[in-house]
Amino acid sequence: MVKLVMVVLACIVGVTGMVRELPAASADSGVEAEVKRDLESILDLWRDGRYADLYEQVIPGGKQSKETFVRKMQIATRRPTCCWDKVQEVRVTVKNQTTATVRAKLGFEEGVGTEYLTRTFKVVKQGDVWRLSQADITSLAASSKRKRYWHKNRSDHGENTR
């Protein structure tokens, strides 16, 4: 019985490993490889604190100036991790020659720990570079820890009791 369980577990691990390799293998071809490379480049600029260069690699959103974007990024509490931890499980869906979506698990440093976020992004090719939106970058940079305020109900003060 124990041997049967071990064989079944080995088969499951083997099949899971093969399934995990399929998206990575398809991401290494043509446009998919370009998208992944440019995503990693954007994360590297962000990690290195090169926010002015990062601004040039994103799709501008609204009326936010370069200076405002740089200031927001400088005070952000979250930044990408380095190395293999930075981008994992990348899946690229090409819509056409200038538009694609990317789903990836991204690693971020915030405080002393590492946080992983899986997100889907629309990327657009402008010139020779695939770009993320400025809004995606600033939302990723924002802290996951929200201030929580404790509100008392008026009835807790005895004002609404009859």
C-alpha positions as CSV (number, residue, x, y, z in Angstrom):
1,M,0.0,0.0,0.0
2,V,2.8,2.4,0.9
3,K,4.6,1.6,-2.4
4,L,1.4,2.3,-4.3
5,V,1.0,5.7,-2.6
6,M,4.6,6.6,-3.3
7,V,4.2,5.6,-7.0
8,V,1.0,7.7,-7.3
9,L,2.7,10.7,-5.7
10,A,5.7,10.4,-8.0
11,C,3.4,10.4,-11.0
12,I,1.5,13.5,-9.7
13,V,4.8,15.3,-9.2
14,G,6.0,14.3,-12.6
15,V,2.8,15.4,-14.4
16,T,2.8,18.7,-12.4
17,G,6.4,19.4,-13.4
18,M,5.5,18.7,-17.1
19,V,2.5,21.0,-16.9
20,R,4.5,23.8,-15.3
21,E,7.1,23.6,-18.0
22,L,4.6,24.1,-20.9
23,P,3.9,27.9,-20.3
24,A,7.6,28.6,-19.7
25,A,8.6,26.8,-22.9
26,S,6.0,28.7,-25.0
27,A,7.1,32.0,-23.4
28,D,10.6,31.5,-24.9
29,S,9.5,32.1,-28.4
30,G,9.5,35.4,-30.4
31,V,7.1,38.0,-29.0
32,E,6.6,36.2,-25.7
33,A,10.4,36.3,-25.0
34,E,10.4,40.0,-25.9
35,V,7.6,40.8,-23.5
36,K,9.2,38.9,-20.7
37,R,12.6,40.6,-21.3
38,D,11.0,44.1,-21.3
39,L,9.0,43.3,-18.1
40,E,12.2,42.2,-16.4
41,S,13.9,45.4,-17.6
42,I,11.1,47.5,-16.1
43,L,11.4,45.7,-12.8
44,D,15.2,46.1,-12.8
45,L,15.0,49.9,-13.4
46,W,12.5,50.1,-10.5
47,R,14.6,48.0,-8.2
48,D,17.7,50.1,-9.0
49,G,15.9,53.3,-8.2
50,R,16.2,54.6,-11.7
51,Y,12.8,56.2,-11.7
52,A,13.3,58.7,-14.5
53,D,14.4,55.9,-16.8
54,L,11.5,53.9,-15.6
55,Y,9.1,56.7,-16.5
56,E,10.4,56.5,-20.1
57,Q,9.6,52.7,-20.2
58,V,5.9,53.0,-19.1
59,I,2.8,54.2,-20.8
60,P,1.9,57.6,-19.4
61,G,-1.4,57.8,-17.6
62,G,-3.4,61.0,-17.2
63,K,-1.6,64.2,-16.5
64,Q,1.1,62.9,-14.1
65,S,4.4,64.6,-14.8
66,K,7.7,62.8,-14.7
67,E,8.6,64.6,-11.5
68,T,5.4,63.5,-9.8
69,F,5.9,59.9,-10.9
70,V,9.5,59.9,-9.7
71,R,8.5,61.4,-6.3
72,K,5.7,58.7,-5.9
73,M,8.2,56.0,-6.6
74,Q,10.8,57.4,-4.2
75,I,8.4,57.2,-1.3
76,A,6.9,53.8,-2.2
77,T,7.4,51.1,0.4
78,R,7.5,48.2,-2.1
79,R,10.2,47.3,-4.6
80,P,10.9,44.3,-6.8
81,T,13.2,41.6,-5.5
82,C,16.2,40.6,-7.5
83,C,17.3,37.5,-9.4
84,W,15.0,34.5,-9.9
85,D,12.5,35.7,-7.3
86,K,11.6,38.8,-9.4
87,V,9.4,37.2,-12.0
88,Q,8.0,33.7,-12.0
89,E,5.2,31.8,-13.8
90,V,5.1,34.1,-16.8
91,R,2.3,33.5,-19.3
92,V,2.0,35.8,-22.3
93,T,-1.0,36.0,-24.5
94,V,-0.4,37.9,-27.7
95,K,-3.4,39.8,-29.1
96,N,-1.6,41.3,-32.1
97,Q,1.8,42.7,-33.0
98,T,1.5,45.6,-30.6
99,T,-0.8,44.4,-27.8
100,A,-0.5,41.5,-25.4
101,T,-1.4,40.5,-21.8
102,V,1.1,39.1,-19.3
103,R,0.2,37.1,-16.2
104,A,3.1,36.7,-13.8
105,K,4.0,36.1,-10.2
106,L,6.1,39.0,-9.0
107,G,8.3,39.1,-5.9
108,F,8.5,42.3,-3.9
109,E,10.5,43.4,-0.8
110,E,8.5,45.3,1.7
111,G,10.1,45.8,5.1
112,V,11.9,42.6,6.1
113,G,9.9,40.0,4.1
114,T,9.2,39.1,0.5
115,E,5.7,39.3,-0.8
116,Y,4.5,37.6,-4.0
117,L,1.7,39.1,-6.1
118,T,0.2,37.4,-9.2
119,R,-1.2,40.0,-11.6
120,T,-2.3,40.3,-15.2
121,F,-1.1,43.3,-17.2
122,K,-1.9,44.7,-20.6
123,V,1.3,45.5,-22.4
124,V,1.7,47.7,-25.5
125,K,4.6,47.8,-27.9
126,Q,5.8,51.3,-28.7
127,G,8.8,51.4,-30.9
128,D,10.9,48.4,-30.0
129,V,9.8,48.2,-26.3
130,W,6.9,46.5,-24.6
131,R,5.5,48.8,-22.0
132,L,3.3,48.5,-18.9
133,S,1.0,51.3,-17.9
134,Q,2.1,53.9,-15.4
135,A,-1.0,53.0,-13.3
136,D,0.1,49.4,-13.0
137,I,3.5,50.4,-11.7
138,T,2.3,52.9,-9.2
139,S,-0.4,50.5,-7.9
140,L,2.2,47.7,-7.4
141,A,4.5,50.2,-5.6
142,A,1.8,51.1,-3.1
143,S,2.0,49.4,0.2
144,S,-0.3,46.5,0.9
145,K,-0.6,47.6,4.5
146,R,-3.5,50.0,4.8
147,K,-4.1,52.2,7.7
148,R,-7.1,51.0,9.6
149,Y,-9.1,53.3,11.7
150,W,-11.4,52.3,14.4
151,H,-14.8,54.1,14.3
152,K,-17.2,54.1,17.2
153,N,-20.9,54.1,16.5
154,R,-22.9,56.9,17.9
155,S,-24.8,54.4,20.0
156,D,-21.5,53.5,21.8
157,H,-21.6,56.9,23.3
158,G,-25.1,56.6,24.5
159,E,-26.3,59.4,22.1
160,N,-28.8,57.3,20.2
161,T,-30.2,55.2,22.9
162,R,-33.8,55.6,24.0
